[in-house]
Structure formats: C-alpha cells, structure tokens
Amino acid sequence: MRSLRWVLLVAMVFIAAAVLGTYRAHRIYQRSHRRAAPPSIPLDTKTMAPDWEWGQSANGLPSVKITAANMKQSADGERAELREIELRIYAKDGKHYDRVKSAFATLATSDHKLYSPGDAQITLDVPVEGDPPHPLTSITTAGINFDSESGQAVTDRHVAFTFEEGDGTATGAAYDPNTHTLNLNADVVVNLRGKGPQNMPMKIEAGQLSWNEATGTLHLLPWSRLTRDQTVVDAGESTVLLMGHDIKTIDAVMGHGTDRRPGRKIEYAADAIHVTYNDARAIDKITGTGNARLVAHDATADTTITGNRVDLAFVEHDGENVLSTALATGNGSLESKPVPDPKGATGDTKILKADVLDLQMRPGGKELDHVHTQAPGTLEFLPNQIARHRRILKGDRMDINYGVKNEVQSFHAIAASTETYPSEDDRRKKKTNLATSFTSSKVIDATFDEKGNLKDMKQTENFRYAEGERKAQSDVATLQNDTNVMDLDRNARISDESGTTTGDNIRLDQMTGDFDAKGHVYTTRLPEENKSESAMLDKDEPTLGTADRVTSANRNHLVHYAGNAVVWQTSNRIQAERIDIDRDKKSIVAEGKVVTQFEDKPKAGADVPKDAPKPATPAKQEVRFTIVKSEHMLYTDPDRLANYTGGVDFWRPAMTVKSATLKAFLNPQDSDADSRINHAFGDGKVEVVQYAPDRHRVGNSEHAEYYTDEGKVILSGGEPKLNDSKTGNDTRGDKLTWFTDNDRLIVEGAPQKKSQSHVHKKS
C-alpha cells in the first residue's frame, strides 16, 4: 500500500507541474498576441481611426466612397485629416467612377469638401470591374479643392494631364463630373499624338481651355494656337469638336495661319475659320468666312485667293493631304504675281475677279489646273515689263486652264469683252494716236504660251472692236498677239477717220492700221482736210472702191485693189483687174482691162444767146462722159498725166480715139473746162472718129493730139488721112488739123499722091 501512495503522490506532483506549465505557457502566448494599447488621443483630437472608410449610396448604387489609411478628426468634429486617401465618385450606372488619390488631404465634415495641398492624381472613367479598354485620362496637380458630394475639383496650381492620344499642361483647373467639364485656366498646352506613324502630332495652345467630355468639345479662349508639323493657326476664340479622341472640326475666330512645305509656303486668314478632319486625322476641308484670304508662295509666283468666303478641300497624295479644290464666293479674287526675273523677263501679274471662283488644283496641290467663274468676272493682265500691254478680259462666265507654274494656258468666256491699254514703253516714246482698244463678242477663246503670254484670241458672234477712231466688226475675229494682227472673218468691216472697208475677210495690223481685205470688198475713203489738189481724184468727194481683194498700207496712203477692181467718185470711176493708189507719190496705177470714166461739165451758156429769156423750168442737163479703155494706166498727179498703154479706146461725146498708147493731161480741179481732160496724145495706129447726125469724120495716123477745149484734132506721123462722109473725100498730108466744132481743116505738107481738101463754112 505504501508503495502505491508514493506513486500517487508523485503523479499528483507531475500533474500539478504540468497544469502549472500549461497555464504559464498560455499566459505567455496571450501576452505575446494581445493588441497594443492604443496611444493616447491628443487633446485637439476627437477621433482617430486607421483604415478609415466613408461612403454614400443612391438608388441602391454607390455614389461616393472615401478611404484613407488613417483618419484624424479635430476636437470640434469639423475637420478630418486623411492620409493615403482615395476618393471615388461613381457614375450613375455604377459601372465607372472618377478616382482621386493623394498622400494627404483635409476633409471638412460639414460639407464633405476635400483639400489636398500636395500632389493629387485624378483618373477619369475607371471601370468598376476589369481592366480599362484604353489608357485612361489622368490629371496630376497640387493644391486641389474637392467637393466629395458633387465631385467638383478646383486648383490654381500647375496641372499636368495625360489621355489616350496625348498629354498637356496648364496653370489652374476646375473639373465638374456632373457636366463632364474640365476648365484649364491659363497657359494651356495640349499635345495630340498622331493616330498612326504616318500622322503628324498636333499641339494646341490657348489662354484658357474648357473641355466638355460629354459633347467632346474643346473651347479655347481668349486666344488659341494650333500647330501641326509646319502648319500653324493663330486665332482668337476657338472651338474644337472631338469624336472620341479624334478631332472632327475646329472653329476659330479671327484666324490666320501658315503651312510650310518644301519649296512652298501657304498663308491664310479669315474672320472665322471652320476646319473639318477625316478619319485619318488629316484636314478634309477648311472654310474661311469674312475677309477670307489664302496666299501661296513658291519659287515662281505668289498666288492669292480672297473672298467673303473661301472653301478649301483636301485629298490624300503621297502620304499627305494636299489642296484639291478652292471655292471663293462673294467678291472672289485670284491673283498670281510672278517672282521677279533677274534678267527682266518677268511675266504678267494676273488677277481674276468674280463673285464665284471655282478652282481645281493639279495633282499634288501645288499648282492650279483650271478655274471656273460661276458669275460675271474679269481677268486682268498687269505687265511687269514696260514693253507689254495691260489687258482686261471680261465675261459672264469664264473657264481658265492653267499649265506649269500656275501660268494661264487657255481662256474661254461668253458675253465677253476685252480692253488693251498702251504700253509704258509707248508712253515713254510719246507715240502718237495712243488709245485703249476695246473688243466685245458673244464668245471669246484665248490661248497662251508656256510663260503665260497671250498667243492668240478668237472672238465669235457679233464681234466689235474700237481703238480711238479705228473701229471694226465681224462675225468672227482672231488676234495673233505676236504680230498684233487681227483677222476678221464673215461680214467684216473696219473704219477710221479716213473711211471704211467691208469684206468677207479682213486682216488688220492693229499697230499700223494696215489691212488686207478679201471677198466682196467695198471701201469708202472720206475727203481729207488740207489735202493737196488732185486732178483725177476730187479732194472734196469721198472715194469709193470695190474689188475681190484690197490691201492698205502706210496708214491708208498706199491702197491696192485686185480682182474686178473699181474706184469711183460720184460718176467718175476707174475700173481694172488691179488698181494701186499711192497718196504719197500721188499716183494711180491700173492694170488689166482698164476703164476710166470722167463726167464732163456742161458748157456754161452753150448755144444759148445772151439775151434769151430764162426758162421757167431749167432744162435737165444731159450727163456726158469721157471714157478711156486700155490694158494699163499710170496716173501721176504732179503733172496731171494719165498714161494709157496696151491698146487704147478713148470716148468722148461724138468722138472716139483708138491707139496703141494714149497720154491724157487732166485739167485742174478748179478748171471751168467742160472736160476733165485738157488734151490727149495718142500714138500707134491712131484712129480718130467724129460722129455727127449728118456726117462721120475718120482720121488715121501714127500720132494724134486732141485738145478738148478747142475741139482740135491733130494727126501726124505715118500717112495721116481724114475721111469725111459728108463730102466723101479723103484728105491726106504730113499733118492734118481739124476742129470738131466746125468744118475747118488744115493740111500741112503734101504727100506724093495728089490730095484734095475741102473747107465747108458753118452756116
């Protein structure tokens, strides 16, 4: 039994020791794992809490949630200090929220407004679940004031932000998640990255910026600048419309800009500019309204487009968007001013004006292809060389095609007119008869050389021309500019102070006034003042003419009629195959089937006694002519001599003369003689025939002289003879003289054969 007690006693000791050991181990474990005693709360603090959270809900969805690693509330309960804060403001659908993170912020518990004096980061449109589909918009700033209930955030510090397609900076900002509006207050810079490697980035600068995320609208004020590569646009207020993250349109007030490309610079400006972009973020269209202006500078010319409104359209070419079309409306103007040529061969400055100008560019957008005016307009050529002329082309509608270097190649217009002014060289040389020339027609077509100089111009339907006293008209007219020759076709007519010419076709040299008229030509030359006296052409009567062809030179002083030519004054005329009039030499040459006709004056008081009573009705005077026919005629005015050759027929009332040649000496214009011919000499097989009611007298010789005033005929040379039908006798001699007004006959020298001579006194 004693041994059992001992065993029990030992067991009890071990049990007690085990219990004690277990107790002590548990106490040690509890002490090692118990929470530390919280520090004592400062006297100015009401509450302190780690891992603090606060939130609000609406309609079963979260609206605002604030978390912080530590929260310390002031003793008065009005203010809480938060560290490692995160603020979430949820969208109405509860699927996205805007997040604000800051290392430290203070919260006013009365209105739940946060202030973060240090850096804060705002991230917009964070998805509640999953990863965002694209980089989110993030704003970093300091000194930010946040309304945790409305979500509005304001700062006056430096702001930096990033978004999917760019980044930017500003000074001062305000964000309202309810309206999705971000306002950047000053020094705004926004950098938009290109959508792809081929797209150039854009830089937006402004005094202020207002961005409405819901509408995708950027409002820049009071000034703005947009820069893309070498393109810069400066303006007042501007509005940029975004579609997603892509720019769709830009509207700018009082805008002006530049675009620099290799070898080319473009300047543009307008009171208002509207720009649209395509899906590749390239400019699609530009519209400028109010004093719109576009100036393109290149190595050859400066081209300026202006109008109340200018619309520009762009297309892709070799990886970049270039100008394709331009439409100027309202006082539209297109000026191309060539760069001065150091050698002095600068082309004309060309100015096109119309209410509507429609421009099409050549591929590449650097040069014009053609221009169409949809309203009446003018095309003016301003010379840059003193020898060139200023020209103005007008038309109701115009089509102009251009070649290389923006040089005009062709011009078409309807209801057209032109003005051509004397050159500066002409003015300096003080050339006489300087006058502006005017033309008009229903249609005008002009072509130009590779330098843009006028080559030729064709005007059709009702063409009219005037230059000082010179005028012209026709159905069709063509001007060759290098020769300054105008070709008038169909119903052609020209006139000046000296007279008129009509024909089927007339070629007129505008510089000299010389012309070449063909086909049914009719001419009228008016008497000249102070013209020297001419015996064949009356200085007081107009000279008329007609021929198949007429040419005039030396200002109408040398006139050539060819083909069925006739020149006349009243009843006096010259007819031949060809007639040449040289007014300087005072000569007339007629060739081929020559016929001259001169009206004789009635003799004053012929066969009327002085004491005879005057009849109640004057008797009608009989018209009598002197007519000469030959193959050739040369008239020289200084000696008043008409020399007929090639077989001559001479007619006077009651007398004819036939001879191989005949020289007719004309009376002065103021002569009272009844005949224009004073006397005539015939040579070569001369036959003189005198006709009377009761007799014929026929004289033959190698030489004859006829004096009209005396009615005296002298036959000499060869074997002169006279046959008188009244007596039936032939009279022969070395020289025979008879008088047509009586029976007198004088015979000088006797031939070998016996002859008879009879003198019958007039009863």
Secondary structure as UniProt FT lines:
FT   HELIX           2..33
FT   TURN            43..44
FT   STRAND          45..58
FT   TURN            59..60
FT   STRAND          61..74
FT   TURN            75..76
FT   STRAND          79..90
FT   TURN            92..93
FT   STRAND          96..108
FT   TURN            109..112
FT   STRAND          113..127
FT   STRAND          138..147
FT   TURN            148..150
FT   STRAND          153..163
FT   TURN            164..165
FT   STRAND          166..176
FT   TURN            177..180
FT   STRAND          181..192
FT   TURN            197..198
FT   STRAND          202..212
FT   TURN            213..216
FT   STRAND          217..228
FT   TURN            229..230
FT   STRAND          231..235
FT   STRAND          238..243
FT   TURN            244..245
FT   STRAND          246..261
FT   TURN            262..263
FT   STRAND          264..277
FT   TURN            279..280
FT   STRAND          283..298
FT   STRAND          301..317
FT   TURN            318..319
FT   STRAND          320..338
FT   TURN            342..343
FT   STRAND          349..361
FT   TURN            363..364
FT   STRAND          368..373
FT   STRAND          377..382
FT   TURN            386..387
FT   STRAND          391..395
FT   STRAND          397..402
FT   HELIX           404..406
FT   STRAND          408..420
FT   HELIX           424..428
FT   TURN            429..430
FT   TURN            432..433
FT   STRAND          437..448
FT   TURN            450..451
FT   STRAND          454..467
FT   TURN            468..469
FT   STRAND          470..480
FT   TURN            481..484
FT   STRAND          485..496
FT   TURN            497..498
FT   STRAND          499..509
FT   TURN            510..512
FT   STRAND          515..525
FT   TURN            529..530
FT   TURN            539..540
FT   STRAND          543..553
FT   TURN            554..557
FT   STRAND          558..569
FT   TURN            570..571
FT   STRAND          572..582
FT   TURN            583..586
FT   STRAND          587..600
FT   TURN            604..607
FT   TURN            610..611
FT   STRAND          624..636
FT   TURN            637..640
FT   STRAND          641..645
FT   STRAND          648..652
FT   TURN            653..654
FT   STRAND          655..659
FT   STRAND          661..666
FT   TURN            669..670
FT   STRAND          677..692
FT   TURN            693..694
FT   STRAND          695..707
FT   TURN            708..711
FT   STRAND          712..716
FT   STRAND          721..724
FT   TURN            725..728
FT   STRAND          729..732
FT   STRAND          735..739
FT   TURN            740..741
FT   STRAND          745..748
//
